[in-house]
């Protein structure tokens, strides 16, 4: 019988750990969090980035205890990365609201620091209001051009292929497994972000994503309607060829718009992995980031 093959990341990680055989202990220096995250990241990135992703196994095997990794990952997911995400997509007031969120260091600080948790409900309502205001600056109402918007909504399904860490089903599964602690009794305690928290995080970060790519899909849809002689303010009849052609074209427009953001996010994720593995500080929010109207 042939031997089952390890995932490429796990294989490199195991080889890197073996270099320190007799020095490292599995309990302290091997991290199932980094192993699982590394495999998921390797599978998610563009093939051209996979060599760089494999190189992260060397950082994962560094000679330090890794007991803090899970909550450092939660802190990056729930605090650090959203700041950069909102600033990159132009939602600067939302980014400012996130920059001073509590740091997540353990189960207790997770309860108070996770941005979609029960302790953050009032803050979340304020954030949603700010994001809705910024996203609503487009003068075109969704129901003003039904033929265009029908194609746009179809195009947005392409976002299901956008492999941001907070959108990946595989990462939700990893986080969910890591968040549960089995006690001596049959009860299971959740000590960190679980699947539901990751779904809530996706909902929190989706609005800037959709607002960013929607204009690209809308421009494409308008041009298609013009080519097929369809008035944008009149729904296209069922079975019209504009749907057969337009859905694929609008999907392509959305993916063209989102790929630079995905690439940038994957580079940030790899850097976060390295810093978390090495026990180094995560990046601070940009120094230029401040509330609108505040000088400095």
Backbone torsions as a table, in degrees:
resi	resn	phi	psi	omega
1	UNK	NA	139.0	178.8
2	UNK	-76.7	152.5	179.3
3	UNK	-77.9	139.6	175.9
4	UNK	-68.4	140.7	-176.1
5	UNK	-89.8	137.4	174.5
6	UNK	-72.9	154.2	171.0
7	UNK	-60.1	144.4	-178.2
8	UNK	-52.3	-40.6	-179.8
9	UNK	-67.4	-45.0	-179.5
10	UNK	-61.9	-36.3	179.4
11	UNK	-65.5	-46.0	178.7
12	UNK	-65.6	-38.6	179.0
13	UNK	-62.4	-45.8	179.7
14	UNK	-62.3	-40.4	179.0
15	UNK	-65.4	-39.8	179.6
16	UNK	-66.6	-38.5	178.0
17	UNK	-67.3	-36.2	-177.1
18	UNK	-66.3	-23.2	177.1
19	UNK	-59.0	-32.5	-179.3
20	UNK	-100.3	25.4	-178.6
21	UNK	-53.9	135.1	-178.7
22	UNK	89.9	-9.7	178.7
23	UNK	-112.4	-48.6	-179.1
24	UNK	-81.7	150.2	171.5
25	UNK	-116.5	143.0	-175.4
26	UNK	-58.5	-40.0	-175.9
27	UNK	-64.3	-34.6	-175.1
28	UNK	-96.5	-38.4	-167.9
29	UNK	-108.0	-23.2	171.6
30	UNK	-86.0	133.3	179.9
31	UNK	-120.4	112.4	174.2
32	UNK	-61.6	-26.5	177.2
33	UNK	-64.8	-50.3	-179.1
34	UNK	-67.0	-36.2	178.9
35	UNK	-62.8	-49.5	-179.0
36	UNK	-67.0	-43.9	179.1
37	UNK	-63.6	-42.0	179.4
38	UNK	-61.3	-42.5	177.6
39	UNK	-62.0	-44.4	-177.9
40	UNK	-66.2	-41.5	179.4
41	UNK	-65.1	-43.9	177.9
42	UNK	-56.6	-44.5	-178.2
43	UNK	-70.5	-26.0	-173.4
44	UNK	-85.9	-32.0	-171.5
45	UNK	-77.3	164.9	173.6
46	UNK	-60.0	143.3	-180.0
47	UNK	-52.0	-29.7	178.7
48	UNK	-67.9	-17.8	179.9
49	UNK	-98.4	-2.5	-172.8
50	UNK	-69.1	-30.9	175.2
51	UNK	-62.2	-41.4	177.6
52	UNK	-66.6	-36.8	178.2
53	UNK	-65.0	-40.2	178.2
54	UNK	-63.7	-35.4	-178.9
55	UNK	-62.2	-23.7	179.3
56	UNK	-64.3	-20.3	178.8
57	UNK	-61.7	-29.9	177.7
58	UNK	-66.0	-40.4	175.5
59	UNK	-66.3	-38.9	179.6
60	UNK	-61.7	-28.5	-177.1
61	UNK	-91.9	9.7	-177.6
62	UNK	-62.4	157.0	-173.3
63	UNK	-82.9	70.7	173.6
64	UNK	-147.9	152.9	174.8
65	UNK	-61.6	145.2	-175.0
66	UNK	-115.1	22.8	-175.2
67	UNK	-67.8	-17.5	-177.4
68	UNK	-92.0	-1.6	-168.3
69	UNK	-63.9	-43.4	-175.3
70	UNK	-60.3	-46.1	-177.3
71	UNK	-76.3	-27.1	173.0
72	UNK	-67.4	-37.7	174.5
73	UNK	-62.9	-44.3	178.0
74	UNK	-61.1	-38.5	179.3
75	UNK	-65.8	-41.5	178.2
76	UNK	-65.0	-44.6	-179.0
77	UNK	-64.5	-43.6	-171.5
78	UNK	-93.1	-11.6	-176.1
79	UNK	-131.6	-54.7	-171.0
80	UNK	-73.5	-52.9	-177.0
81	UNK	-64.3	-41.6	178.4
82	UNK	-59.4	-32.7	177.2
83	UNK	-59.8	-49.4	-178.7
84	UNK	-67.0	-39.2	-179.6
85	UNK	-60.6	-47.8	-179.5
86	UNK	-66.1	-36.8	179.9
87	UNK	-70.8	-38.1	-179.9
88	UNK	-67.5	-30.1	-179.0
89	UNK	-93.9	5.8	173.6
90	UNK	88.2	9.3	179.4
91	UNK	-97.0	72.4	-168.4
92	UNK	-71.9	-34.6	178.2
93	UNK	-65.8	-38.7	177.0
94	UNK	-65.7	-40.4	178.0
95	UNK	-60.5	-41.5	179.3
96	UNK	-62.7	-39.3	-179.4
97	UNK	-65.2	-26.5	-177.8
98	UNK	-88.4	-22.3	-169.6
99	UNK	-65.5	-25.2	-178.6
100	UNK	-109.1	22.9	176.5
101	UNK	-66.1	153.5	179.6
102	UNK	-61.1	142.6	176.4
103	UNK	-73.2	136.9	178.2
104	UNK	-93.1	118.1	-176.9
105	UNK	-124.6	-19.8	-176.9
106	UNK	-161.3	-173.7	-176.9
107	UNK	-62.9	-38.8	-178.6
108	UNK	-67.5	-46.4	-179.4
109	UNK	-70.5	-24.0	173.9
110	UNK	-61.7	-42.6	-178.4
111	UNK	-59.8	-36.5	-178.4
112	UNK	-91.6	-21.5	-173.1
113	UNK	-100.5	-23.3	-178.1
114	UNK	-65.4	128.2	-167.6
115	UNK	-68.9	-16.4	179.2
116	UNK	-110.8	12.0	-178.7
117	UNK	-76.9	171.6	-177.0
118	UNK	-62.1	-35.6	-179.2
119	UNK	-71.7	-12.4	-177.2
120	UNK	-109.2	15.2	-172.6
121	UNK	-62.8	-42.5	-179.9
122	UNK	-66.0	-44.2	177.3
123	UNK	-61.7	-40.3	-179.9
124	UNK	-63.0	-40.7	177.7
125	UNK	-60.6	-41.2	178.5
126	UNK	-65.5	-42.1	178.9
127	UNK	-62.9	-45.1	179.2
128	UNK	-58.3	-39.4	179.6
129	UNK	-63.5	-44.9	179.8
130	UNK	-63.7	-44.2	-178.8
131	UNK	-65.8	-42.5	179.3
132	UNK	-62.1	-39.6	178.3
133	UNK	-63.1	-46.7	-178.6
134	UNK	-66.5	-39.6	-179.7
135	UNK	-70.6	-23.6	-177.4
136	UNK	-87.0	10.8	-178.3
137	UNK	-75.5	-14.2	177.0
138	UNK	-68.9	123.4	-175.6
139	UNK	-70.3	-14.8	-178.1
140	UNK	-83.3	117.8	177.7
141	UNK	-76.0	147.7	-176.5
142	UNK	-60.3	-29.6	-176.1
143	UNK	-96.5	7.2	-177.3
144	UNK	-80.9	-27.6	-178.5
145	UNK	-132.0	75.4	-172.1
146	UNK	-59.8	-35.8	179.0
147	UNK	-64.4	-41.5	178.5
148	UNK	-67.2	-47.7	-174.9
149	UNK	-66.3	-29.7	176.6
150	UNK	-62.0	-42.0	177.6
151	UNK	-69.8	-38.6	179.9
152	UNK	-60.4	-46.9	-178.6
153	UNK	-61.9	-37.4	176.1
154	UNK	-64.9	-39.7	-179.9
155	UNK	-63.4	-32.4	-177.8
156	UNK	-66.9	-16.7	176.1
157	UNK	-62.2	-21.2	178.3
158	UNK	-62.8	-21.4	-180.0
159	UNK	-64.6	-17.5	176.8
160	UNK	-62.9	-18.5	179.7
161	UNK	-97.0	1.4	180.0
162	UNK	-82.0	108.6	-167.5
163	UNK	-88.5	50.7	169.6
164	UNK	-64.7	148.5	-176.3
165	UNK	-58.8	-34.6	-177.3
166	UNK	-83.6	-0.5	176.6
167	UNK	-110.5	-9.5	-172.7
168	UNK	-79.5	123.7	177.1
169	UNK	-61.4	-36.9	179.1
170	UNK	-61.7	-37.9	179.3
171	UNK	-72.0	-34.6	175.2
172	UNK	-60.0	-41.7	179.1
173	UNK	-63.8	-40.9	179.9
174	UNK	-63.1	-50.4	-178.7
175	UNK	-60.8	-42.2	-177.3
176	UNK	-61.6	-43.0	179.4
177	UNK	-65.7	-38.6	-176.7
178	UNK	-74.3	-21.6	-172.8
179	UNK	-81.8	-7.1	-172.3
180	UNK	-107.2	131.9	178.4
181	UNK	-114.6	124.8	179.8
182	UNK	-93.6	119.9	179.5
183	UNK	-85.9	-173.0	179.9
184	UNK	-70.5	-24.7	175.8
185	UNK	-95.0	175.4	-176.9
186	UNK	-67.3	-8.4	-177.0
187	UNK	-70.3	153.2	177.8
188	UNK	-123.7	127.6	-178.3
189	UNK	-103.2	132.7	175.6
190	UNK	-94.9	121.7	-173.7
191	UNK	-115.2	-0.1	-179.3
192	UNK	-156.8	-173.3	-177.7
193	UNK	-61.3	131.4	178.1
194	UNK	-109.5	-168.2	-177.9
195	UNK	-57.2	-43.9	-179.9
196	UNK	-63.2	-39.7	178.3
197	UNK	-64.2	-36.3	178.6
198	UNK	-70.5	-37.2	174.2
199	UNK	-62.5	-42.8	179.0
200	UNK	-63.7	-37.2	177.6
201	UNK	-64.1	-40.9	177.0
202	UNK	-60.4	-43.8	178.3
203	UNK	-61.3	-38.2	-179.9
204	UNK	-62.8	-37.9	-172.5
205	UNK	-99.2	-4.3	-176.0
206	UNK	-70.7	-36.8	-173.5
207	UNK	-59.0	-46.9	176.2
208	UNK	-61.2	-34.9	179.4
209	UNK	-64.3	-49.3	-178.6
210	UNK	-67.3	-38.6	178.4
211	UNK	-64.1	-34.3	-178.5
212	UNK	-69.6	-42.9	-174.1
213	UNK	-91.5	-17.8	-174.5
214	UNK	-60.7	-38.6	-177.5
215	UNK	-64.3	-34.5	177.5
216	UNK	-66.0	-44.8	178.8
217	UNK	-65.6	-36.6	-178.5
218	UNK	-67.1	-43.3	178.0
219	UNK	-60.4	-43.9	178.5
220	UNK	-62.5	-44.1	-178.2
221	UNK	-64.3	-39.2	178.5
222	UNK	-62.5	-42.0	180.0
223	UNK	-65.2	-39.0	177.6
224	UNK	-65.0	-42.7	178.2
225	UNK	-60.2	-40.6	178.6
226	UNK	-63.5	-41.4	-179.7
227	UNK	-65.7	-33.4	-178.4
228	UNK	-94.5	4.0	177.7
229	UNK	69.6	33.2	-179.5
230	UNK	-106.8	126.8	176.4
231	UNK	-68.2	129.6	-177.5
232	UNK	-58.6	-27.6	-177.5
233	UNK	-91.1	10.3	177.8
234	UNK	-123.5	125.8	-179.9
235	UNK	-60.2	138.6	176.2
236	UNK	-70.6	141.2	179.8
237	UNK	-64.1	151.4	177.5
238	UNK	-57.3	140.1	178.5
239	UNK	81.2	1.5	179.6
240	UNK	-66.6	141.0	-177.2
241	UNK	-62.8	-15.0	178.1
242	UNK	-61.2	-30.2	179.0
243	UNK	-71.3	-43.0	-179.5
244	UNK	-60.3	-40.8	-179.8
245	UNK	-83.9	-42.3	-168.4
246	UNK	-70.5	-34.0	-177.3
247	UNK	-61.8	-47.4	179.4
248	UNK	-64.6	-39.5	-179.3
249	UNK	-67.5	-42.1	178.8
250	UNK	-69.0	-34.8	173.3
251	UNK	-60.1	-43.5	179.6
252	UNK	-64.2	-38.0	178.6
253	UNK	-63.6	-42.6	179.3
254	UNK	-63.7	-45.2	-178.9
255	UNK	-66.5	-36.5	176.8
256	UNK	-63.1	-36.2	-179.6
257	UNK	-73.9	-34.4	-171.8
258	UNK	-89.3	-22.3	-173.7
259	UNK	-60.8	-39.4	175.6
260	UNK	-60.2	-36.1	178.0
261	UNK	-68.5	-39.3	178.4
262	UNK	-64.0	-45.8	-180.0
263	UNK	-59.7	-47.2	179.6
264	UNK	-62.1	-40.9	179.8
265	UNK	-64.9	-37.5	178.8
266	UNK	-67.4	-37.1	175.8
267	UNK	-64.6	-40.7	177.0
268	UNK	-64.4	-38.9	-179.6
269	UNK	-64.9	-41.0	178.2
270	UNK	-64.7	-39.5	178.2
271	UNK	-67.0	-40.0	177.4
272	UNK	-62.2	-42.0	177.2
273	UNK	-56.6	-47.9	-177.8
274	UNK	-62.1	-46.5	-177.9
275	UNK	-65.7	-40.8	179.6
276	UNK	-66.5	-42.9	179.5
277	UNK	-61.6	-41.0	-177.2
278	UNK	-82.3	-8.1	-178.2
279	UNK	76.2	22.7	-179.2
280	UNK	-93.3	158.4	-178.3
281	UNK	-62.7	143.4	174.1
282	UNK	-75.6	157.2	-178.2
283	UNK	-58.7	140.8	173.7
284	UNK	-79.6	156.3	176.5
285	UNK	-58.0	151.8	-179.9
286	UNK	-54.3	138.8	-177.9
287	UNK	-67.0	-23.6	-179.5
288	UNK	-80.1	-9.7	-174.5
289	UNK	-77.0	118.9	178.0
290	UNK	-151.6	160.3	-178.7
291	UNK	-59.6	148.3	176.7
292	UNK	-59.9	131.8	179.4
293	UNK	94.3	-11.1	179.0
294	UNK	-92.1	129.7	179.2
295	UNK	-90.9	166.4	178.8
296	UNK	161.3	NA	NA
